[in-house]
Amino acid sequence: MHSESVSQDNASGLKWWQGVPRYAWLIFTIAALGWLFDAMDQNLFSLLRTPSMTEILSTSGLTGKALDAAVKQVGGNITAIFLLGWAVGGLFFGVVGDKLGRSKTMIVTILIYAAFTGLTGLAQTPAQYALCRFLTALGVGGEFAAGAALVAEVWPERSRPMALGMLQALSAVGNILAGLITFILASMSWRWGYFVGAAPALIVVWIRASVKEPEKWKAARAKAESEGSAAIGSIPALFIDPALKRNTIAGVLIATAGVGGLWGVGFFLPDLVGAVLKNSVGGLSAAAAKTQIQAWRSEVFMVQQVGAFFGMFSYAALSEKTGRRSALFLFFGLAWASVLATFWGVTSLTSAFGFAFVLGFCALAPFSAFAVYFPELFPTRLRATGVGFCYNCARVIAAMAPFALGQLAALYHVEADPVYGYRVAATIVASIYVVGFVGLAISPETKGLPLPE
């Protein structure tokens, strides 16, 4: 049997990363890679959305301003479809993670998101593209809950919050990889970016050979089976107990604000940059201009993700000092302010780099709470289900945010100023952060408490 804990007595005086069993580090590494590549595949879409939609929609005869408006609208719609698939996958595989096991769920979800990311590169129509993104999202949505539950149940109590915060922060490395891939391939077809995104399927071999189901999960399943209980991996069970019901509702509201603010606005920064800098490449050929714009988009996105890494780790560290709720309250306020400042303040490449770091730091910091805080809200028998439900039910609600941004950007589109529509739309959609404050008002503080059994 693998050792899965370190006694609190022996742990006194140690830093969070010290005295941790080797197997716990192995689990962390595998879960981090799974989530890192998950994030990479998500954000290949963020970076390739505009060039891919432009190429596909241009075959229908659209040109000029009409093509620009259609790209914004269809891009927003497909982003909404992606979030819906993310939600469906997260809800379904969250239940699977509690019923069948964390490692088995990780294997299936990684194979799904890797395979359909690669197939996106073959899409010829908006419908085919949307279908591939929906199917990719099924795996993307399901992987996180299994990985977070696995780390939470294997790591020592004293180290768990910071390990989960680091797990989430490393997703920024996956986002940076997406930026590097699109930067390196800027002169090539957008399709090659998606083909490269199929590579993470190889990690499945390592998972099958190395990862065992956590003892906590085995004990919870054995207890449920001996009692004839159907409550393990049950979504209705999240609403039977009053405390669990409160935690679930609070988690959904908190996640809705984070997901809606980021995917509804924050991840449209590359599109904003492309629109702002479009006139800066007037002296280049069409092909050279396209390559330069894509390179700038990728560079700005990578800067945003450097900020995201520090922001997510900062939330984990701050939440250990001040509490989960107060740290999240602060970062929701900063996220809202940073979105408004960025979408009205970016006027050049230099300003784009500066705002990108700030936006990444502030808007992605709340995502660390989904890894640190959410596992602490649910017992072992419902942990993956609860985390998956909160994170992914929120995506159903938050899917309206990118849809609204695309529609509003097209509605407020001004031919003389193609950026104005993005600025106004972002201001309206960013109000979704209010929902997060409501969730925090009813959520419990869990700092310093052991995982509920």
QUIPE-V854976 format. One record per residue. N is the residue number from 1. RES is the residue in one small letter. SS is DSSP state (h for helix, s for strand, l for the rest). PHI is phi in degrees with one decimal (none if undefined). BURIAL is b if it has 16 or more other ideal C-beta (glycine too) atoms within 10 Angstrom, else e. Layout:
N:RES:SS:PHI:BURIAL
N:RES:SS:PHI:BURIAL
//
This chain:
1:m:l:none:e
2:h:l:-82.8:e
3:s:l:-71.1:e
4:e:l:-119.3:b
5:s:l:-154.5:b
6:v:l:-126.5:b
7:s:l:-61.5:e
8:q:h:-64.0:e
9:d:h:-63.5:e
10:n:h:-70.2:e
11:a:h:-85.0:b
12:s:l:-60.4:e
13:g:l:85.7:e
14:l:l:-87.3:e
15:k:l:-69.6:e
16:w:l:-62.4:b
17:w:l:-90.8:e
18:q:l:-92.6:e
19:g:l:70.1:b
20:v:l:-88.8:b
21:p:l:-56.3:b
22:r:h:-59.8:e
23:y:h:-64.5:b
24:a:h:-62.4:b
25:w:h:-66.8:e
26:l:h:-61.1:e
27:i:h:-61.7:b
28:f:h:-59.7:b
29:t:h:-61.5:e
30:i:h:-66.9:b
31:a:h:-63.6:b
32:a:h:-65.7:b
33:l:h:-65.4:b
34:g:h:-59.3:b
35:w:h:-75.6:b
36:l:h:-61.3:b
37:f:h:-72.1:b
38:d:h:-57.6:b
39:a:h:-63.1:b
40:m:h:-60.7:b
41:d:h:-66.2:b
42:q:h:-58.3:b
43:n:h:-90.4:b
44:l:h:-58.4:b
45:f:h:-65.3:b
46:s:h:-58.4:b
47:l:h:-83.3:b
48:l:h:-98.8:b
49:r:h:-57.0:b
50:t:h:-68.3:b
51:p:h:-64.0:b
52:s:h:-70.7:b
53:m:h:-65.9:b
54:t:h:-62.4:b
55:e:h:-67.4:e
56:i:h:-66.9:b
57:l:h:-73.3:b
58:s:h:-66.1:e
59:t:l:-70.8:e
60:s:l:-88.5:e
61:g:l:98.4:e
62:l:l:-74.3:e
63:t:l:-144.1:e
64:g:h:58.4:e
65:k:h:-63.8:e
66:a:h:-63.6:e
67:l:h:-67.5:b
68:d:h:-59.1:b
69:a:h:-65.1:b
70:a:h:-66.7:b
71:v:h:-61.7:b
72:k:h:-63.1:b
73:q:h:-70.0:b
74:v:h:-67.5:b
75:g:h:-60.8:b
76:g:h:-64.6:b
77:n:h:-63.3:b
78:i:h:-70.3:b
79:t:h:-62.5:b
80:a:h:-63.0:b
81:i:h:-63.6:b
82:f:h:-60.3:b
83:l:h:-65.4:b
84:l:h:-65.5:b
85:g:h:-63.7:b
86:w:h:-59.6:b
87:a:h:-66.6:b
88:v:h:-60.0:b
89:g:h:-63.4:b
90:g:h:-66.2:b
91:l:h:-65.7:b
92:f:h:-66.8:b
93:f:h:-77.1:b
94:g:h:-63.1:b
95:v:h:-64.9:b
96:v:h:-60.2:b
97:g:h:-60.9:b
98:d:h:-80.3:b
99:k:h:-82.3:b
100:l:h:-105.5:b
101:g:l:123.8:b
102:r:h:-70.4:b
103:s:h:-67.8:b
104:k:h:-61.6:b
105:t:h:-66.1:b
106:m:h:-61.2:b
107:i:h:-60.4:b
108:v:h:-64.3:b
109:t:h:-68.8:b
110:i:h:-64.9:b
111:l:h:-60.8:e
112:i:h:-65.8:b
113:y:h:-70.0:b
114:a:h:-70.5:b
115:a:h:-63.4:b
116:f:h:-80.9:b
117:t:h:-64.4:b
118:g:h:-60.5:b
119:l:h:-69.2:b
120:t:h:-59.9:b
121:g:l:-66.1:b
122:l:l:-98.7:e
123:a:l:-64.9:b
124:q:l:-116.1:e
125:t:l:-132.9:e
126:p:h:-57.0:b
127:a:h:-65.9:e
128:q:h:-63.7:e
129:y:h:-61.8:b
130:a:h:-63.1:b
131:l:h:-63.5:b
132:c:h:-63.8:b
133:r:h:-68.2:b
134:f:h:-63.0:b
135:l:h:-68.9:b
136:t:h:-58.2:b
137:a:h:-65.0:b
138:l:h:-57.2:b
139:g:h:-74.2:b
140:v:h:-58.1:b
141:g:h:-68.8:b
142:g:h:-81.7:b
143:e:h:-70.6:b
144:f:h:-62.7:b
145:a:h:-61.0:b
146:a:h:-65.6:b
147:g:h:-66.1:b
148:a:h:-65.2:b
149:a:h:-63.7:b
150:l:h:-61.7:b
151:v:h:-64.6:b
152:a:h:-59.6:b
153:e:h:-88.5:b
154:v:h:-101.1:b
155:w:l:-78.7:b
156:p:l:-59.4:b
157:e:h:-54.5:e
158:r:h:-66.6:b
159:s:h:-102.0:b
160:r:h:-55.8:b
161:p:h:-59.3:b
162:m:h:-70.6:b
163:a:h:-63.8:b
164:l:h:-68.8:b
165:g:h:-63.6:b
166:m:h:-66.7:b
167:l:h:-55.8:b
168:q:h:-69.9:b
169:a:h:-62.0:b
170:l:l:-67.8:b
171:s:h:-60.8:b
172:a:h:-63.6:b
173:v:h:-64.9:b
174:g:h:-63.2:b
175:n:h:-64.8:b
176:i:h:-64.9:b
177:l:h:-59.4:b
178:a:h:-60.3:b
179:g:h:-64.9:b
180:l:h:-64.6:e
181:i:h:-61.0:b
182:t:h:-71.0:b
183:f:h:-68.4:b
184:i:h:-64.2:e
185:l:l:-97.2:b
186:a:l:-58.0:b
187:s:l:-85.7:e
188:m:l:-106.7:e
189:s:l:-62.8:e
190:w:l:-57.8:b
191:r:h:-62.6:b
192:w:h:-65.9:e
193:g:h:-60.6:b
194:y:h:-70.5:b
195:f:h:-61.9:b
196:v:h:-62.5:b
197:g:l:-65.9:b
198:a:l:-82.4:b
199:a:h:-60.7:e
200:p:h:-59.5:b
201:a:h:-58.0:b
202:l:h:-66.3:e
203:i:h:-66.7:b
204:v:h:-59.4:b
205:v:h:-59.7:e
206:w:h:-65.9:e
207:i:h:-61.2:b
208:r:h:-60.9:e
209:a:h:-86.0:e
210:s:h:-118.3:e
211:v:l:-100.6:b
212:k:l:-107.3:e
213:e:l:-69.0:b
214:p:l:-61.8:b
215:e:h:-61.6:e
216:k:h:-61.5:b
217:w:h:-68.5:b
218:k:h:-60.0:e
219:a:h:-65.9:e
220:a:h:-66.2:b
221:r:h:-67.7:b
222:a:h:-61.8:e
223:k:h:-65.2:e
224:a:h:-64.1:b
225:e:h:-68.7:e
226:s:h:-67.9:e
227:e:l:-91.8:e
228:g:l:66.4:e
229:s:l:-88.6:e
230:a:l:-102.8:e
231:a:l:-78.5:b
232:i:l:-74.7:b
233:g:l:62.6:b
234:s:l:-118.7:b
235:i:l:-65.1:b
236:p:h:-57.6:e
237:a:h:-64.6:b
238:l:h:-69.1:b
239:f:h:-116.8:e
240:i:l:-82.4:e
241:d:l:-76.9:e
242:p:h:-57.7:e
243:a:h:-67.9:e
244:l:h:-64.4:b
245:k:h:-61.7:e
246:r:h:-61.4:e
247:n:h:-61.5:b
248:t:h:-66.1:b
249:i:h:-63.3:b
250:a:h:-61.3:b
251:g:h:-62.5:b
252:v:h:-63.5:b
253:l:h:-65.7:b
254:i:h:-62.8:b
255:a:h:-66.9:b
256:t:h:-60.2:b
257:a:h:-64.0:b
258:g:h:-64.8:b
259:v:h:-67.8:b
260:g:h:-64.4:b
261:g:h:-66.6:b
262:l:h:-79.3:b
263:w:h:-78.7:b
264:g:h:-83.2:b
265:v:l:-137.0:b
266:g:h:-55.0:b
267:f:h:-83.2:b
268:f:h:-93.3:b
269:l:h:-57.4:b
270:p:h:-59.1:b
271:d:h:-66.9:b
272:l:h:-61.1:b
273:v:h:-61.4:b
274:g:h:-60.5:b
275:a:h:-69.6:b
276:v:h:-65.1:b
277:l:l:-96.1:b
278:k:h:-59.0:e
279:n:h:-79.5:e
280:s:h:-82.3:e
281:v:h:-116.9:b
282:g:l:-61.2:e
283:g:l:-86.3:e
284:l:l:-95.8:e
285:s:l:-67.1:e
286:a:h:-58.6:e
287:a:h:-67.1:e
288:a:h:-66.2:e
289:a:h:-63.4:b
290:k:h:-61.3:b
291:t:h:-64.3:b
292:q:h:-66.3:b
293:i:h:-62.1:b
294:q:h:-64.9:b
295:a:h:-64.4:e
296:w:h:-63.2:b
297:r:h:-58.4:b
298:s:h:-66.9:b
299:e:h:-62.8:b
300:v:h:-63.2:b
301:f:h:-63.0:b
302:m:h:-65.4:b
303:v:h:-63.0:b
304:q:h:-58.8:b
305:q:h:-76.7:b
306:v:h:-63.0:b
307:g:h:-60.9:b
308:a:h:-61.7:b
309:f:h:-57.7:b
310:f:h:-68.4:b
311:g:h:-66.2:b
312:m:h:-67.1:b
313:f:h:-68.2:b
314:s:h:-65.1:b
315:y:h:-61.3:b
316:a:h:-59.2:b
317:a:h:-66.5:e
318:l:h:-66.1:b
319:s:h:-66.3:b
320:e:h:-75.7:b
321:k:h:-96.8:e
322:t:h:-105.2:e
323:g:l:115.5:b
324:r:h:-63.8:b
325:r:h:-72.8:b
326:s:h:-65.5:e
327:a:h:-64.5:b
328:l:h:-70.6:b
329:f:h:-58.1:b
330:l:h:-61.0:b
331:f:h:-73.6:b
332:f:h:-63.9:b
333:g:h:-63.1:e
334:l:h:-65.9:b
335:a:h:-62.8:b
336:w:h:-59.9:b
337:a:h:-63.5:e
338:s:h:-69.5:b
339:v:h:-63.2:b
340:l:h:-63.5:e
341:a:h:-62.5:e
342:t:h:-68.4:b
343:f:h:-74.1:b
344:w:h:-101.2:e
345:g:h:-97.9:e
346:v:l:-75.3:b
347:t:l:-129.4:e
348:s:l:-154.5:e
349:l:h:-65.7:e
350:t:h:-62.3:e
351:s:h:-66.6:e
352:a:h:-62.3:b
353:f:h:-63.4:b
354:g:h:-64.2:e
355:f:h:-69.4:b
356:a:h:-61.8:b
357:f:h:-63.7:b
358:v:h:-63.5:b
359:l:h:-62.6:b
360:g:h:-62.7:b
361:f:h:-60.1:b
362:c:h:-82.5:b
363:a:h:-78.0:b
364:l:h:-97.9:b
365:a:h:-56.3:b
366:p:h:-60.0:b
367:f:h:-67.8:b
368:s:h:-63.9:b
369:a:h:-64.9:b
370:f:h:-65.0:b
371:a:h:-87.4:b
372:v:h:-80.0:b
373:y:l:-87.1:b
374:f:h:-60.2:b
375:p:h:-60.7:b
376:e:h:-81.1:b
377:l:h:-92.2:b
378:f:l:-132.4:b
379:p:l:-71.0:b
380:t:h:-54.9:b
381:r:h:-66.1:b
382:l:h:-127.8:b
383:r:h:-65.9:b
384:a:h:-65.1:b
385:t:h:-63.4:b
386:g:h:-66.4:b
387:v:h:-61.2:b
388:g:h:-63.5:b
389:f:h:-65.5:b
390:c:h:-62.0:b
391:y:h:-64.9:b
392:n:h:-98.9:b
393:c:h:-63.0:b
394:a:h:-60.6:b
395:r:h:-68.2:b
396:v:h:-63.0:b
397:i:h:-69.3:b
398:a:h:-69.9:b
399:a:h:-60.1:b
400:m:h:-69.2:b
401:a:h:-66.6:b
402:p:h:-65.5:b
403:f:h:-61.0:b
404:a:h:-64.5:b
405:l:h:-61.9:b
406:g:h:-62.8:b
407:q:h:-67.5:b
408:l:h:-69.7:b
409:a:h:-62.9:b
410:a:h:-70.2:b
411:l:h:-64.3:e
412:y:l:-94.7:e
413:h:l:-62.1:b
414:v:s:-119.6:e
415:e:l:-59.6:e
416:a:l:-76.0:e
417:d:s:-143.5:e
418:p:l:-64.8:b
419:v:l:-90.4:b
420:y:h:-56.8:e
421:g:h:-59.9:b
422:y:h:-63.9:b
423:r:h:-64.4:b
424:v:h:-65.7:b
425:a:h:-61.4:b
426:a:h:-63.4:b
427:t:h:-61.5:e
428:i:h:-70.7:e
429:v:h:-68.0:b
430:a:h:-63.4:b
431:s:h:-65.5:e
432:i:h:-62.7:b
433:y:h:-64.7:b
434:v:h:-58.1:e
435:v:h:-59.7:b
436:g:h:-65.1:b
437:f:h:-64.7:b
438:v:h:-64.3:e
439:g:h:-60.6:b
440:l:h:-65.6:b
441:a:h:-65.1:e
442:i:h:-109.4:e
443:s:l:-85.2:b
444:p:l:-87.5:e
445:e:l:-92.0:e
446:t:l:-119.3:b
447:k:l:-57.2:b
448:g:l:82.5:e
449:l:l:-96.3:e
450:p:l:-73.0:e
451:l:l:-59.4:b
452:p:l:-66.6:b
453:e:l:-94.3:e
//
